[in-house]
Amino acid sequence: MDKMKILAVDDNIINLATIEQELKDKYEVITVNSGVRAIRYLNKEKPDLILLDVQMALMDGIETLKEIRTMENGTAIPVIMLTAKKDRETVIEGSKLGILDYVVKPFDTQDLHERIERALKRVGVLPVEDKELYDGVKQVQNEIRANNIRGSIMKIEEILSYKIDEEIFGRMQNAKARLRANDIETADRLVNRVLKILERTVGSEESAKYPISAGEMNARLLYVLNDLENFKVKDASQKLEELMKFDIPPVVAESCIAAQERLDEFDDGAAEELVQQALAEMKNLLI
């Protein structure tokens, strides 16, 4: 498998040599010592990511980036800026031009690798592993339960910046909206459901489920349906939450999760239909 290409742009040859040495085992590193040469390279080739120094003679990082964004090979390419200090003005200017991150020099090698990987995942060049996504969502849950709402929103925004499954994306976006509306309880439930979805593929110890017979599963769903028919919404939601602790078929779990979401939106009718759908799916599985 070919290595991904990283274009490093810096007018300091020592910095370029350091970057190449630190990254060459994992990436193909192309080094150029000016913005002009970076433009020339991009006229012919398209790297997977650009590391762009801010302070350069003749054509600085911002001027270079402005030119890159007008090019066919540079319109959407991920860029990480390299700066000798935390220059807020430069970072703000760069963010307007679509930089994904910035690294303060002298940089830590591990930190640089992590930021490059994160940037590549955000644009979909590298996949986000289910375990990594699970851990990120788990952090959101921990922040919510520690009542750190700002921290949980920031973590959700980081997760939403990745190329992830639309189903998970929608639920996390909804959770963020609930947090902004100070509906902490609903946000926590939505995040918990995302964890349950991810647990099917992660296979961690936390994903261990209790066994349940088809007969008991069917009975529990009928109890939920009875609660909904008697307008006991909270009781129905609690029963669905309890049912999700068991090892139930994915197709049934999907209907239960969707029913819980409809209950969160006070749409009892839709929730009832979804529970009936889960019961029908149970019958199909038993045939």
N, C-alpha and C positions, 0 to 999 in steps of 0.2 A: 504493500500500500504506500502510495506517495505521501511524503510529508506535506503538511500544510505550509504555505508560504507566508512569511512575515517580512514586510518591508520596514526596515529601521532607518529613520531619517534623523541625523544629528551631525552638526559641523565639527564635533570633537571626535577625532579618530579613536581616542582611548575609550570613550563611551561606547562607540560602535563595536570596538573589539570586545568589550566586556559583555555587551548584549549578545553578540554572536556566540561567545564562549558559553554563556549561561543557557542559551536556548537551542543550540545546534543539535543536541541529542534528540530533541523532540520535533523541532521545526526546521524547515529550510529558511535560513535567514539571508535576506538580500540587504546589503548595507549601502547607503548613499549619504554623501556628506553635505548635501544642500537641498533646498526646496526645489530648485530648478531641475536637479538630476532626478528627484522623486517624480516630478511631472513628466520628464522624458521617459522614465521607466513605465509609468502608468499609461502612457500613450501606446505601449506595446503589450504590457502584461497586466494581469489583475491578481494581486496577492489576496490572501484570505483576511489579513489584518495589517494595519499600519501602526507602528510605534513612532510618534512624531514629537521631536523636541520643540519646546516653545522658543527658547532663546537661540536664534541662529542669525548670522550676519547676512546682509543683503535681503534675504527673504525669510522672515520669521515664521514660526509655526502657524500662527493664525492666518497670515497671508497665503501660506502654502495650502492650508486646509480650504480656504475660500476657493482657490484655484482647483483643488482636487474635486470639490463638490460640483464643479461645472463640467467635469469630464465623464465620459461614458463609463469608464472603468473605476470611477471614484464616487459616484453618486450615493451609493448605499453601503460602501465598504466600512467595516467597523474601524474606528480610530481610537487609540489610547494616547493621550498626550503625556510627554515627559517634561517635568518642570523641576527646577532646582529648589523651589520653595512653594509653599501653598499660596499661589497667586490667585486670589479669589476672582479678580477681574478677568484674568485669562481663562479660568475655568468656566466662568459664566459666558464669556464670548464663545468659547469652544463648544459649550453645550448648545448654543443656538445653531451651531453648524453640525450638530449631531455626533459629538464625541460620546463614547460610551463610558469612559472612565479616564482618570489621570493618575500618574504615578510620580511621587516625589523622589527626586534624586538626592543622595545616593539611594538606590532602591534595594529592597530585600529580595533575593532571588525567588524564594518561595512565594512571596506576595506578588511578584511580577507574573509568575506562572499562573497563580490563582486568578489574577485579574484578566489575563489573556484568555484562559479557559471560560471564565464567566462571560466575557464579551462575545466569544465565539458561540456560546450557548444561547445568548440573547438573540443572535441573528439566525440561529438555527443551523449553523455550520457544524456544531457539535451537539449531540443529543443530550438532554437532561435525563439522567438515570432515574428510575422510579424511586430507588432508595434515597437518592439525594433530594428529590422532590418531597418524599415522605418526611424526611428529616426537617426540611424547610417548613412544611405545613405544621409539623409537630412543634416547632419553635413558635409559630404564630399562636398555636393553642396555649402554649406555656405563657406567652406574653399576655394573652387575653386573661388567663386565669390569675396572673399576677397583677392584673388591673393596669398594665402598661399599654394603654390604648394607642398612643402615638407610636410606640415601638412595634406593635402588632400591625398597624397600618403600613408602616415603612417596610416591614418584612413581606407583607402581602404584595406591595407594589414591586418589590424585587422579584417575587415569584411570577407576577403577571408580566414582567418584562421578558420572560423566557418564552420560547416556542413550546407551548404545552397543549395537551388535549383540550378541545373546546369545552367539553363537559366540566372539567376541573376548572378551567379558566372562568367560566360563567359563575360557578359556585363561589370561587374566591373573590371575584369582582362583587358579587352580591354581599358576601361577608364584609368586604371593605365598606360598602355603602351602609350596611347595618351599623358598623362601628362608628362611622361618621354621624349617623343619626342617634348614636348613644344607645342602640338596641343591642347591648352586649350579649344577652342571653341567646338571641337568635343567631348572632354572628358566631358564637361558640358552637351552636348546634350545626351550622353550615360547615364550619371548619372540621368538626368531628366527623361529618359525613364524607368529606373529602378524604380524610384519613382512612375511613372504612373502605372506600373505593380503592385507594392505593394499597391497602393491606392485602388485597387479593393477589397482587403481583410481587409485593416486597418480600413476603415470607419471613418476616422478622418474628421474634418471640412475642412482640406486642400484638401480632396479628392472629395469635392462637384463638380459635373459636371453640365454643362448647358444642358437642354433638346434639342433634335434635332429630326426633323421628318425624316422618311426613305427617303422621296423624296429629302430633302435638303442634306442628307448624300450622297446619290447617285450622286447628282449634283456636290458636292464638290470633290468626287472621280474622276468624269469625267474631272473636271478642272485640277486635278493633272495629270491625264493621258495625257491630251492635252499639258500641260507644258513639260512633259517628251518626248512626240513625237516631240516637237519643241526644244528639248535640253535646256530647261530652268530649269536646275537642282535646282538652288537656290530657284526659285519661287515654284517649286514642293515641296521642303523640307519644306518651310515656310507654304504652304497650309496644308501639313500633320501635322505639328506641331500645327497649328490652329485647325484642326479637332479633335486632341486628347484632346482638352479642353472640348469637348462635351461628353455626355453620350452615347457612341457608344457600340455595342455588343462586348464582349471580343474577339470573333473569328475574327471580322473585325479589332479590335485594334491590335491584334497580327500581322496581315498582314501589317498594316500601320507602326508599330514599326520596323518590319523587313525591310520594304521598305526604311525607313529613314536610317537604318544602311547600306544598300547597297549603298545608295546615298553618305554616308560618305566615302565609299570605292571606290567611282567613278564608281560603277557598275550600270550604267543607265539601262541596259537591264534587269538585275535581279530585279531591283526596279520596272520597268514597269510591269513585270510579276506578282509581288506581289500585285500591285495596281489592276491589272485585276482580280487577285484572290479575292481581297477584294470586288470587284464589283460582282463577281459571288457568293460570300458568302452572299452579300446583297440580291441578287435575291432569294437564297435558303431560307433566313429568311422570305421573303415576300410571299413565296408559301404557 
